[in-house]
Amino acid sequence: MNYNSDKPIEYSEQDLLGRTTFSKQLGEAIYKYDGKDGLVIGVFGKWGTGKTSILNMVVNEINLLSENEDNRPIIVNFSPWNYTDKDNLISIFFDDLRKKIKFNSNNEKMKQIVKAIDQYSGVLNLLSYTSVVINQNWIMMLKYPLKYFYQYIRGKILEDTNLAKAKTNLEKVLVKSNQKIIVIIDDIDRLTNTQIRDIFQLVKQVGNFPNIIYVLSMDRDVVCRALESVHNIDGAEYLEKIVQIPFEIPALLKPRLREIFLKKLEDTVNTINDNLKIDKSYWSEVFANCIEPYIKTLRDVNRVINTFQFRYKILYEETAFEDMVALTTIEVLEPQLYQWIGRHKDLLCSTYSHSFSALLRNKSNYRKEIVDELEKIGIKTDTGIKFLTTLFPVFADDIHEHKVGYTSSNIRETMRVAQEERFDSYFMFDLKEIPVSRNLINDCINKMRVEDLIATITQINDEGNIEYFIDELRTLVETIPYERLGLLSSVILNKLYIFSNNSGFLSLSAYNKAEFLAFDIMNRINDESERYSLIKSVVENTNKEQLGTIAYFINRIELSHGRLAGKEEHIEKQLINLPHLIDIESRYISKINEITLSEAIIDIREFNIAFYLWDCLDKDRAQTYLKNILKDDINVLKFICAIAHDSISSNNDVSWYFPLDQYSTYISKDIIYEKIQEFDKRKLDIFTFEEQIKLASFVLNYDQSNHHNVSEEEAKKLVNDWINQWS
C-alpha cells in the first residue's frame, strides 16, 4: 500500500500544482538581483498551498543558474525552532550563517566574512550575557557596589568592542566580498505568537546587511494576528515595513485540484479493485456536494486519499465507493460532521426507530432543529445539509428535499451507507455487522455449483441470516447472469420449506420473501418453455418436506390464471401458459399420491395448502387420505398443529387461530378438544414446543368467540401447567 507523502517536493518534475513557472521566475529574480542593499522577500500562502515546495524549487533554480560560477550564492536554511529568548535567537542565526559560509569556502574572502561575523556576534553575545547577569534576581540581593561593578565591566566591554564598529566592519566585508547570501526562513506561521514576533525583530535588526537576501515563507493572516496579539499594533502595517517584496502564491484553480484528486483516487482504486462500477449520476452528485467543497489544497488531497486507501482496502466489497470517498473526506477535513453522522443513525437511515420517531416529530420545525444542532458544533450548515441529503435519502425526505430516483431497494443493491447494516459496519469498522458478505452473495449468483449453493443457503439459514441474504439477492436479481437464473430459482424453491414463516407486524417473513424472489428470478427467463421445464423439474424432484411449499408456489400460478380461488386472470403474472400449468398440476398430484402411499404428510410445512391443492385436483384420493389419517388420536393433534395460523399484533404479540370450517366434513372442533384434553400430558415431548403451544392455544380458544384474543404467552403458561401437573 503506497501512501501519498505530505513531504514537500524537491524538483520541478514532481510538481503537480503548476508552481514550476512561478518558482523559476522567483529563483531567477533572486539570482539576478544585483543591489548591494539587504532585501527581504515574503512568500505568502495558506497552510497546505505548497510554500515549502516552491522554496525548494527556487533554491534548485538558483543552484542551476549558478552551477558554473565560482562566486555562487550561499544559501542558508534557517530553522528557528529551538531558542530560549530573542538574544539567543540572534546568536543561533549568526552561528548558522557562519557555519554555512565556512562550509562553502575556505578562501580568504570567505574567511574575512566569517571573522567579521564572529566579531559582531561575539559582541552581541557578550552584551546579552552581561545583561542577563545584571538582571538576575540573585544579583539584586547583593550590595550595590557589586551591581555597579558589573555595570562598569559592561561599559568597558562596550568601549573596547564598540558594537557599531563591529557592525560597520561586517557591512564593509560583505560589500567587498560581493558574495550573495540567501537566507530562507520557512514555516514562520507554525511558530508561537512570541516566536513570530522575535523572528521579525531579528529580520528587522539584521535585514539591512548588504548582499543578504531574506526569503520568508508564511501564512499572511496567521502572522498578522500573531503580531497584533503581542505588539498590539496593525500586523499588516508592520509586515509592510519589514517585507520589501511580497509574493502571493498563485491560487490553485479548482479544475486543477479536481484533476489531481481524481487521478490519485483512480490510482488508489486500481491497486485494490480493478473492477469498480459506479453510478455516474450519483457520483457526480456526491463529488459536487460532499467532496469538492471540502478539498482546498494538495495537502487536503493527500490526507483524504491516504485515509481512503486504508478504509477502501478493508470495506470496498461491502460499501458503496461513492459513499466511502464522501465520508472519508469529512472524516479528515470536517471531523465534527463525521462524528455527528456516526451518532445519528436513526435520523439518517430507515431503521425501525426512525419510522416511529418520524411520526412523533414536529415536521415543520425539523429542518431548523437540525440546522441549529449543526451550528452548535461549528458545522457550516449549507454544506453540511447538502452532504447529509445527498448520502441519506430518508433524511432528505424528512426535511423536504426528496431525492428522486432512489428507493430502499436501490440503496441496498448499491451498498450505500444509508442502509442500516452498512451504516453500522462503516462507523463501527466491523464487518460482522454485515450478516452475509456481498462477496459471498456474488459467488452464489455467479459461480457456485448446485451442491455448494444448497449448502451455503442452508448454512446462512441456520445462522439466522437468511432474511438478510434474500433481501440482498432480491435487489440483485437484474445482475444474475442469464444462464444462472434456472439454477438459482430451483434451489430457492427447493429450500423454501426450511425458511422461517415468522414475521413482525406488517413485515414479510423470510419464507414469503424467498417465494417472491423465486418469482422475480423466473420472470427474467424470457422463454416460457424454459420456465415450464424448470418448474416441471422442481415438481418432479419434490420430496415429502417440500410438498407444502411447492403447492404454495403452484397455487400462485393458479391464481394468476384465475383458477381455484382466483377471481380474475392476471396475464402479466403468469409464469407458464395454461396447458403447461395443467401438466404441472398432474405431475404434482402424481408426486403427492406417490409419497402418501408410504409416508404421513400431516406434519409437513404448509400442509394446509398442500391438502387444498390436492383436494381441488384429486378430491377422492385427498379425502380418503385425510379420513384415514385422522383415525389416529396423535394424528388428530398433529393435524390441528399443521393447520394453525399465527397472527401478530402491532406490539408483536403472537396468537394462533384454526381454520376448521374447511375441514368440517372430516372432524369437529369438539372432537379435537376432547382428544387434546384426554391426551396423556406425560407424552408431550413427542410434540415440538411450538406444537405444544398450538395445542394449548386451541384449548384456550375453544370457548372464545374471537380466536385471535388468546396470546401465545397465555398458551405457554398452560403448557407449563400441563408439564407441572403430570411431572
N, C-alpha and C positions, 0 to 999 in steps of 0.2 A: 504494500500500500504506500503510495507516494503522496506525501502531504505537500501543499504549496507553502514554501518558505516565506516568512514575513520579512526576511532579511533584505536590506536594500540591494539593488543591483549594482554591479561594478562597471559594466561595459554597455555601450550603446546597443550592442547586438541583443542584449537581454531586455531592451526597452519595449514594453507593451503599451505604454501610455502616450507615446508620441512626444516624449520630452527631449529627444535627442537633439533636435534642431535648436531648441531654446538653450540647452546645456552647452552645446558647441559655441553658440553665439556669445553666451556669457563667459565661457572659458577664453575665447578669442579676445573679448573686450578686456578682460583682466590681464591677459598676456601682453596685449599691445599698449596697455596704459603706460605712458612714459612720463607722467607727472612725478615730481620729486616729493610732493606733499603726501602725508599719510591719507588713506582713503578707507571709508567704512561703507561696505555694501550690505544691504539687507535682502535676504531671500525669504519672502513671506508666503506661507501656505498653511492650510488646516492640517491637523493630525491625519496622517494616512495619505496625503496627496503626493508623496514621493520626494520630499525635500532632500533627504539624505541621498537618495539615488541620483538626484540632479547634481548634488555636490560631488559625488563620486565621478560622474561623467565630466563635470567641469575640470576636476583635477586631472583626469585622463587626457582631456583635450589640451590642457596646458603642458602636460608632460610630452604629448605627441608633438606639439608645435615647437617645443624647445629641446627635443631629444638630441639634436646635433650641435647644440650650443655649449660653449664652455661655461658661460655665466648663466646657468639655468636658474629659474626661480626656486627658492627654498619654500617648501610647503609644510606648514606646521598645523597638525590637527590637535587643537587644544580641547581637552575634555575636563571641564571644571566641576568635577563631581565630588572630590574629596578635599575639602579645605575647612579650616576652623573659623576663620574670620576674613575680613576684607584684605587686611595686610598680608595674611598668609596666602591668599589668592594671588596677589601680585607677585609674591615670591615664587609660587608654583609656576606662574605664567612665564616669568623670565628664566626660570630654570629649564622649562620645556623648550623655550626659544633657544637658549644657549646650547643645550644638548643637540637639538636638531641641526643647528648651524655647524657645530663642531663635528657632527657625524658626516655632514655633507662634504666638508673640505678641510684640509689641513694647510692650505696655502696662507701666505702672510696676511692677505686681505681678510680672510675669514678669522684668523687669529686676532686681528685688531678688533673686529666686531665682537668676538667673544670676550676679549679683555674689557672693552668698553661696557658691555652688558654686565659683566661681573662687577665692575666698579659701581655702576649705577644701582644694580640690585643689592649690592653689599651695603651701600648707604641706606637704602630703603629698609633692609632687614635690620640694620643696627638701630635706626631710628625707631623702628617698630618694637625692637626688643627693649630699649630703654624706656619707651612709653609704657610698655607692659609692666616693667619692674616698678616704675614710679607710681603707677596707678593700682598696684596690687593692694588688697586690704591690709595685708600684714605690714607694709611699709608705713601706712598711715599711723600705725601704733608705735612706730619708732619716734625718737626725738627729732625735732625739727632740724637740727644741724645735719643729720643723716640724709634727710629729704633734700636739703639744699645742696649736699654733696653730690647726689645723683643728678640734680639739675645742672650743677656745674660741669659734671662729666659729660652730660648730653650736649651742653653748649660747646664744650671743647671739641666733641665729635663733629658737630655741625660746622664749627670753624675750620677744623682740619680737613674734613672731607668735602665740604661745600656741595650740597645736593644739586644746586643749579649748575655748578661747574661740571659735575658728572653727567648731567643730562645733556648739556651743550656738547660735551665731548662725544657722547654717544650719537647725537644727531649728526655731527661732523663726519664721524666714521661711517655712518650709514650712507650719507650723501657721497662721500669719496669712493666708497666701495661700489656704488652703482648696482648693489645687489638687491633684487626684488625679493621680498619676503611676504608670503601669503599666509595669513593666519585664519584658519577655519574653525569656527565655534558653532557646533551643531546642537540641535535639540535644546535650545535655551528654554523653550516653553515647558520642558519637563522638570525644570528646577523649581524649588520653592520660591515664594514671593521674595523673600530676603535674598536668596541666591541670585535671582534675576536682577535685583537692584545692584548687588555687588558686581555682577558681570558688566553691567552698563557703566558703573563707576570706574571699573578697570579700563574699559574701552575709552571712556572719556579722558582718563588720565594718560593713557599711553597711545591713544589713537592718532595723535598728530606727529608721531615719529616718522621721518621721511622714509620712503621706499617700502613701507609696510602697509599692506592691504589687508583689511579685516573683512571676512565674509561671514556674516551672522545669519543663521537659519532659525526661524521661529514662526509660531502662530501669532500674528499681529494682535488679535483680540486678547489672547491669554496674557501676553506680555504687557499690554496696555493696562489691563485690570490689575496685574501684579504691581506695576509701577504706581498706579493710583492708590493702591492699598497701602504701600509702605512709605510713599512720598507725599501722599495727599495732594497730588498735582494732576494735571491733564496728561495722561500717559501717552496719547498720540502726539501731543506737542513735544514732550520730552524725547520721544523716538526721533522726531524730525530733526532735533538738534544734534543727535548722535549719528544717525544713519544718513549719509550723504546721497547714496544712490539706492533707492528701493526697487526691488523686482518682485512683482506679484507672480506667483506660479500660475501659468495659464489654467483656467478651469478645464477640467476633464469633461468633454462632451458626453452626454448620456448615451448616444449611439455607440461610442467607442467603449464605454464601460460595459454596456449591454453585450457587445460583441465579445469582450474578454470573458465576461461571466459565463456566457453560453458556451464558449469554446472550452473553458475549463470544466464546465458541467458535463459536456459531452464526453470529454476525455475521461473523466471520472467514471461515468456510467459505463463506457465501453470496456473499461478494465475489469468490471464486475459482471455486467449483464449485457451481452451483445444482441439481445432480443427484446429491447424495450419497446412497448407500444403505448402511445399516449393519445389522449383525446385532444386534438389540436385546438378545438374551440375552448375547451375547459382550460388547457394550458395557457392560452393567450390571456384569458380572464385572470387566472391565478398569477401570472407573471406581472400583469399590469396592476393588480390590486394588492398583491401580497408579497411581492419580491422587489420590484423596481423602486417603489417609494422608499425603501429602507437602505438600499445599497448606494453609497455615495462616493466611496473611494476604493482603490485597489486593495487596500488593507481589508475593507469590508468583504470584498470578493473572496480573498484568500481565507479569511476566517470562516465564512459561510461554507465554502467548498470543502475545507478541511473537516468541519463538523459533519457536513452532509455525507462525506465519504465514509466516515465511521458508522453513521446510522444506516446508510444505504446498504452496506455490506451485510448487515445483520437482518434488515427488515424488507429488502426490496421484493421478496417473494410474497409478502403479506400486506403491503401498504402501497397505496397509490403514489406513484412517483411525484406527481404534481403537488400532492399534499405534503409529502416529505420535504421537498425543496422549500415550500412556503413556511412550514413550521420550523425548519432549521434556520431560516432567515431571521425569524423573530426570536428564536431561542438565543441566537448570537447577538442580534442588534436591537431587539426590543424585548428583553427578558421578562419585564413586568407583564406584558400582554401574554407571553407564552405561559407563564405561571398561572395567570388568571384563567386561561383556557383549560389548563390541566385540572383546576379546582371546580370547573363548572360543566361537567359532562351532561348533567340533567337539563341544563339550559340550552345546550347545543346539539344534542343527539335525541333521536326518537326513542327514548327509554320509557319504561313503564311509569317512572316517577314524573317524567316530562308531561305525559298525557294528562295526568291528574292536576299537576301544578298549573298547566295551561288553562284548565277550566276555572281555576280559582283566582288567577292574577287579573289585575286591572289592565286590560289590553290597551286602553287609550294612553296610559301613562308609562307603559312598559319600556318603550324606547328611551324615554327621558331617564328612567331609573337606571338603565344600562349605561347611558352616556354619563350620568353623574358618577356612577361607580367607576367607570374607566378614568374619568378625570381625576378622581381622588387618588388613584395610584400613578398619576402622571402620564397617562396614555393620550396621545393626540387622537381625539375621538373620531375625526373624519376618516383617517387612515385605518384606525382600529375597527370601526364599524364595517368598512369595506372589506377588511380582512375576514372578519367573522361571517359576514353574509355570503362571501364567496365560498368559503370552505364548508359552511354549515347551513344547508338549505332550510332545515327546520327552524333554526333561529331567524333566518331571513323572513320566513313566513310570519313568525311571531311579531316581528317589528315592521311588518307590511312592506317588505322588499322581496317579494316572491321571485325565486329563480326559476325561470321557465325551462322545462325540459328535463328536470331531474326528479326521479322517483326513488322510493326506497329500494326498489329492485336495482335501479341503475347504480345507486350508492353502494350496494352490496357487491354487485358484479365488478365494479371498478376498484374495490377495496379501499374506498375513501375513509378517512378518519372520522367522518360523520356517522359511520356505522359503530354501534356501541362497542362491540368486541374489539374492533381495530383501534378505537379510541383508547381503550384500556391497554392494549398491547403496546401502543406507541408511547403513551405517557408513563406507564409503569415499566416500560422497557422489558416486558416479559412476554415472550411468545406463547407461554402457557395460556394466556388469555384468549388465544385463538384455538378453539377446541379441535379443529381439523385444519391442517395447513393447506394453503392454496396449492402448494406443490403436490401434495398427495392427491388432492381433488383433480388436478390436471393429469396426474398419472392415471387415475380412474377413467377420465374422459378419453385419454389419448392412446394408452398403450397396455394397460393391464389385461392379461388373459382372463378368461371367464372364471377359472378356479380362484385366481388371486383376487379378482374383483369381488366374488362372493365372500371370500374370507375377510377381505378388507371391510366390506359393508357390515358384515356380521360383527366384527370386532368394534367398529365405530358404534354400532347399536348397543353392544354390551357395555361400552364405556359411557353410555348415556349421551352421546353426541350426535345421534342420527338426525335429529331435527335440524341442527345447525348445518350438517352435511347436505341435507335435502334442500334447505333454503339456499345454500350456496349454489348447488347444482341447478336449481330452477332458474337462477339468474344467468347461468352459463349455457343454457340449452342451445342457444344460437351458435355457440363456439364448438359444439360437439362435431367432430368430423362425420361426414355423411355415412361412411362405412361402419361407424361405431354406433349408430343410432339403434339398430336392432339389438345388438348385444346389451347395451345399457338398459333399454326399456324392458327386455325379457328378464334380466337379472333383478331389476327392481320389482317387477310383477311377481316373480318367484319368491322374493323375500318380504313381500307385503305382510305376511302373516306374523312376522316377528316384531314388527314396529308397533310401538305403543299407540293406543287409541285415546289416551288421557290427554286432555287439553284444558287450558284455562278458560275463563269466562270470555266469550266472543272470539276465541282464538281456535285455530285448527290444530289437530293432533299431527304427530309425525306420520301416522298411517294415512290420514286424509291428504297431507301434503305429498306423500310419496305416490299416491294414486294419481293426483293431478300432474305430478312430474312425469309419470309414465305416459299419460295422455299427451302432455306437451312434447315429449320426445317423439312419440309416434306420429304426431301431427306434422313433424318435419320430414317424414318419409313421403316423398311425392307420389309414388306408385301405390294405388290401392291394393293391388295384388300382393305387393311386398308386405303391407300391413297385415293383410289377411294371413299370409304364410307365417308371419311372426306370431300372431295371436293363436293360430292353429297349433303351432309348435309348443307354445306355452301351455295350452289346454291339454294337449296330448301327454305332456310330461308332468302334469299336475299330480301331486301326492295327496294323501289324506289331509295333512295340515294346511294345504293351500286351497282346498275345495271352497271354503267360505270366501276368502279374499278374491279368488278368481271369479267366483259367482258375482261378487260385488262389481268387479270390473265389467263383466259381460252385461250386467243389468244396466250400467251406464250407457252402453252401446244400444241396448234395447230402448231406453228412454229417448235417445236421440232419434230413433226411428218411430217414436210414438207408440211403441209396443208395450205390453204388460201394463205397468202403472202409468206409462207415458200418455199425456193428454194430446200432444201435437208433435209433429215431426220437426226436427232441427237439423237440416241438411249440413250446415257448417260444422256440426259437432260429430258427424258420422265418420268413424274411422274406416268402416268397411260397408259395402253395399248389402242390401237385404238378402240376396241369395247366399252370400258368404256368411252373413250373420246366422241364417238358418242352419247352415252347415256347422258353424261353431256351436250352436245350441245342441245339435245332435251329438257332436263329439263330447261335449261336457256331460250330457246325460249318460252316454256310454261310460264315461270315466267314473261318475258318481255311482252308477249301478255296479260297476266292476269293484270299486273299493268297498262298498257297503255289503258285498257278499261275504267279506272276511273281516271287516273292521267296523267298530262302532264310531260314529261321527258326531255323537251327541255333545262331545266336549271340544269340538274344533272352534277356531276363531271364526266369527261371523256365521255361526250355524243358522241363525235366523234367515239370512239372505240366501244361503245355500239351499235350505229346505224350501224357501219361497220359490226359487228358480226351478228347482226340481219338481215341486208341486204344480207349477204352471205348465211345465213341458212334459211331465210324465207323472200325472196325478196318481194313478193306481199304484205304481211302484213306491212313490213317495209316501203315500198314506199307509200302505201296508207296512213299510219300514217303521214309521213312527209309532203306529199302534203296537207293533211287536216290541219295540224298544221300551215303551212305557209300561210294559207288564212288570218290569223290574223296578222295585222301590228306589234303589240307588240311582237308576237312570232317570226316574222322575225328578229327583233332586238335582241331578246333573242337567236335566232339561231346563228347569226353571233358572238355573245359573246361566245356561247357554243363551237364553232369550232375553236376559236382563239388559236394560239400557241405563246408562248413567246420565245424570243431569247435574249441571254445575251452575250455581248461583253467582251473582255479582261479587259476593265476598268469598268465592271459591269453595263454598260448601258443596260436598258431593252427596247426591241421593240416588236411589235406584227405583226404577219402575218396570213393570212387567206387562207387555202387550199380549195378554192371554186371549183376547177376543178372536184372533185368527186361528186359535187352536182349540176353540170351544168344543169342536166335534171329537177331539181326542182326549181331553182331560179338563176337569173343572178346577177352579182355584180352591174350592173346599177340600177336594181330594189332596191337592198338593199341600195345603196347610196341615191336614191330618198326617200326611207322610212325614213332614218335617217334625211335627210335634212328637210323633211316635219313634222317630229315629233315635238310636242309641248314641247319645252325645259323646260317649267314650270313644267312638269311632270317627270323631270329627276330622281327625288328621288325614283321612282319605280324601278330604277336600282341601284345596288351596285356601289360604287365608282370605283371599278375595271372594272365593266361592262361599266361604263361611259367612262373610259379611252380606252377600247377596241373599243367602237363606234367612239370615236374621232380619234383613230389610223386608223380605216378603212377609214374614210373621208380623212384624210391626205395622206393615202397611195393610194387613188383611182387613182390619175393621175401619180403615181410613177411607173417607170419601175421595180424598185427593192423594194419590200415591206419591206425590212429589214432596210431601211435607216431612217425611221422616229422614233425618240426616244420617250420613254414614257413621258419624260419631256415636249416635244412639245405637246403631246396629252393632258397633264394636263393643259397646257396653253389654249388650245382650249376649254376644259371643263369649265374652269373659264370664258372664253369669253361668252360661252353659258349661263352660270348662270347669269353673269352681264347683258347680253343683255335682258334677259327675267325677270329680277327681278324688 
